[in-house]
Amino acid sequence: MKLSAPIFQLKRRAKLMARTDGIALNEALDQIARDEGFARWSLLSASMTSGPLSETILSRLEHGNLLLLAGRPGQGKTMLGLKLLLDAARSGRRAVLFTLELTEEQAQRRLKTLDEADGAAANGIEVSTSDEISAGYIMKYMAGSKPGTIAVIDYLQLLDQQRSKPVLSEQLKSLEDFARETGVILGFISQIDRSFEAAGKRLPDIHDVRLPNFVDLGLFDKACFLHGGEAQLQDVL
């Protein structure tokens, strides 16, 4: 069943209803769900998880969130980030890819390959491949964006590769502050340390993220870990 609005907008509508009508948030959520044709909010939410992973992730992101998309090479993390941008573009949001890994031609080709419609969504995604990509560059580029705008950074560990740029921990904290203030959603593609493959775990977790230097990964709100064709989306606690 197609919703009248993206799920993040329905959540905002419920929060406003709860404040305006003086009712509990769960009651407001259930009312919104009934308006959408579901008996309860839990049923509406469950129906959204049955679609593609990128759509599920998009439905669970709130304005100002920081998202981590992490996996070993070849596990589909970049593809997932591109699909997330395509879904955002289809829903009418501004979508931006900042990549220090791909050329603009490579990025555009991958986007068009993944766009199963007429290519309009792929054409609507902005791509920046500047060597200057860093927290300051991203914040300047995204200034004035509407809340709910989505940007994907490819990838986290390259942001401070040049010594002229601030250390990664400082950049991530600046980007977190920027996201909270503006409502922009930032997704970071991330490497997983190769020691994960010897650990015998089915999926990596937050402790497996490759970090040559300290970074507070608690700044992220949600993380999706991929390996061997499986994926797990979780809140970062």
C-alpha positions in Angstrom: 0.0 0.0 0.0 1.4 3.4 -1.0 1.5 5.9 1.8 0.3 9.5 1.5 3.7 10.7 2.5 7.2 9.3 3.4 7.2 7.6 6.8 9.5 10.3 8.3 6.9 12.9 7.4 4.1 10.8 9.0 6.2 10.6 12.2 6.6 14.3 12.2 2.8 14.7 11.7 2.2 12.4 14.7 4.5 14.3 16.9 2.8 17.6 16.0 -0.6 15.9 16.7 0.6 14.7 20.0 1.6 18.2 21.1 -1.4 19.9 19.6 -4.1 17.5 20.9 -2.3 16.7 24.2 -2.2 12.9 23.6 0.5 10.3 23.9 2.8 9.9 20.9 1.9 6.2 20.5 -1.8 7.2 20.3 -1.0 9.8 17.7 1.1 7.3 15.7 -1.8 4.8 15.7 -4.2 7.5 14.5 -1.9 8.4 11.6 -1.6 4.7 10.8 -5.4 4.4 10.7 -5.6 7.3 8.4 -3.2 5.4 6.1 -5.3 2.2 6.2 -3.5 0.3 9.0 -5.0 -0.7 12.3 -1.8 0.2 14.3 1.5 2.1 13.7 3.4 -1.2 14.2 1.6 -2.7 11.2 2.4 0.3 9.1 6.0 0.2 10.1 6.3 -3.5 9.4 4.9 -3.1 6.0 7.7 -0.7 5.1 10.4 -3.2 6.0 9.3 -5.7 3.4 10.6 -3.6 0.5 14.2 -3.1 -0.7 16.8 -2.4 2.0 17.5 1.2 0.8 13.8 2.0 1.1 13.7 0.5 4.6 16.7 2.6 5.7 15.2 5.7 4.2 11.9 5.2 6.1 13.8 4.9 9.4 16.0 8.0 9.1 15.0 11.2 10.9 16.1 14.7 10.1 19.6 15.4 11.3 20.6 11.7 11.5 24.1 10.4 10.8 24.1 7.0 9.1 27.0 4.5 8.7 27.0 2.0 5.8 29.9 -0.4 6.5 31.3 -3.6 5.0 34.4 -5.2 3.6 35.3 -4.6 -0.1 32.8 -6.0 -2.5 29.9 -6.4 -0.1 27.7 -3.8 -1.6 28.0 -0.8 0.7 28.6 1.7 -2.1 25.7 0.3 -4.1 23.5 0.6 -1.1 24.5 4.2 -0.6 23.7 5.0 -4.3 20.3 3.3 -4.0 19.6 5.3 -0.9 20.2 8.5 -2.9 18.0 7.3 -5.8 15.2 6.5 -3.4 15.6 10.0 -1.9 15.5 11.6 -5.3 12.4 9.7 -6.3 10.7 11.1 -3.2 11.5 14.6 -4.2 14.4 15.2 -1.9 17.7 16.8 -2.8 20.3 14.0 -3.0 24.1 14.6 -3.1 27.0 12.2 -3.5 30.4 13.3 -2.3 33.0 10.8 -3.4 36.7 10.7 -3.1 36.8 7.2 -4.5 34.9 7.4 -7.8 35.2 9.7 -10.8 32.1 11.6 -11.8 31.8 9.4 -14.9 32.0 6.3 -12.8 29.4 7.6 -10.3 27.0 8.7 -13.0 27.3 5.4 -14.8 26.6 3.4 -11.6 23.6 5.6 -10.7 22.1 5.1 -14.2 22.6 1.4 -14.0 20.9 1.2 -10.7 18.0 3.5 -11.8 15.4 1.0 -12.9 13.0 3.7 -14.2 13.8 6.3 -16.9 17.0 7.6 -15.4 15.3 10.7 -14.1 16.3 10.0 -10.5 19.9 9.3 -11.4 20.0 12.6 -13.4 18.6 14.4 -10.3 21.5 13.4 -8.0 24.3 15.9 -7.6 27.8 14.4 -7.7 30.9 16.1 -6.3 34.3 14.5 -6.8 36.5 17.4 -5.6 39.8 16.6 -3.9 38.8 19.3 -1.4 35.9 17.2 0.0 36.0 17.5 3.8 33.7 18.6 6.6 34.1 22.2 5.7 33.6 21.6 2.0 30.5 19.5 2.6 28.9 22.1 5.0 29.5 24.9 2.5 28.1 22.9 -0.4 25.0 21.8 1.6 24.3 25.3 3.1 20.7 26.2 2.7 19.5 22.7 2.1 16.0 21.8 3.3 15.6 19.4 6.2 15.5 15.8 5.0 18.1 16.5 2.2 20.4 13.4 2.0 24.1 13.3 1.3 26.3 10.2 1.1 30.0 10.5 1.7 32.2 8.0 -0.1 34.0 7.3 2.1 34.6 8.0 5.8 38.3 7.0 6.1 39.3 9.2 3.1 38.1 12.5 4.6 41.4 13.2 6.4 43.8 11.5 4.0 45.3 14.8 3.1 47.3 16.2 6.0 46.0 19.7 5.2 42.5 18.6 6.4 41.4 18.4 10.0 41.6 15.1 11.7 38.7 12.8 11.1 37.3 13.0 14.7 37.0 16.8 14.4 35.4 16.6 11.0 32.8 14.1 12.1 31.9 16.2 15.1 31.5 19.3 12.9 29.3 17.4 10.5 27.2 16.0 13.4 26.6 19.6 14.6 25.7 20.7 11.1 23.3 17.8 10.6 21.5 18.5 13.9 21.2 22.2 13.1 20.0 21.9 9.6 18.1 18.6 9.5 20.3 17.3 6.7 20.8 13.6 6.8 24.4 12.4 6.2 25.3 8.9 5.3 28.9 7.7 5.4 30.2 4.7 3.5 32.9 3.0 5.7 35.5 0.3 5.6 35.5 -2.6 8.0 38.8 -3.9 9.4 40.1 -7.0 7.7 40.5 -8.6 11.2 36.7 -9.1 11.1 37.2 -11.9 8.5 39.2 -13.9 11.1 36.8 -13.3 13.9 34.2 -15.9 12.9 31.3 -13.5 13.1 28.4 -13.6 10.6 28.2 -9.8 10.3 30.6 -7.0 11.4 29.5 -4.5 14.0 30.5 -1.1 15.2 33.7 -2.5 16.8 34.9 -3.7 13.4 34.9 -0.2 11.7 38.5 0.5 10.4 39.8 3.5 12.3 43.5 4.3 12.2 42.9 7.1 14.7 40.2 7.5 17.4 36.7 8.6 16.2 33.6 8.7 18.4 31.3 6.4 16.5 28.6 7.2 19.0 28.0 10.3 17.0 26.2 8.0 14.5 22.5 7.4 15.0 22.1 4.3 12.8 24.4 1.8 11.1 23.9 -0.8 8.5 26.5 -3.6 8.3 26.8 -5.8 5.2 28.5 -9.1 4.6 27.9 -12.2 2.5 24.6 -11.1 1.0 23.2 -10.2 4.5 22.6 -6.9 6.1 21.6 -5.6 9.5 20.3 -2.1 10.2 20.6 -1.0 13.9 20.5 2.0 16.1 23.9 3.1 17.4 23.7 3.2 21.2 
